[in-house]
Amino acid sequence: MPVPLAFVKSMDRLFFDTNVLLDVLEVRAPWFPEAVECLARVRSDQCRGATTAITLSDIAYIQRATDTSKIYSVFQCLREFLEVATLDAAVVDASLGNRLPDIEDGFQYQAAIAWGATHLLTRNVKDFPSDGVLKVESPAEYLVQRCK
């Protein structure tokens, strides 16, 4: 049975920053439970989720000592329910215009906007603009708001 269009339009669109996915993959305390719960919400179709290829590339680099077949397996699992937001010339140009202190954060922020994210989930909230274009918050903050 198809999901009603009105429901789809109101569905949260969660964009996952690199550190949140690493919290899950590396079972980082104390952030692991909330990060897993946010991914579980995407996996169970309660909301949509995305990240960028830059995140996957960064994770592959950070995890380079790990067996490559395990990294491929994890990425294939993530791709079953996470979209990959576009990081094209328009996103790069918008990011260059913002001039965030961390260029990679600028790419992530603009990719999230271009994808239509309602929330950018990160543990580095202070590193992103608070311009009201999208809600930048930690997974814990997101869950507190959703569980009210």
Summary of the structure (lengths in Angstrom):
residues: 148
radius of gyration: 15.1
end to end distance: 28.7
largest distance: 46.2
contacts: 427
relative contact order: 0.18
helix: 55%
strand: 12%
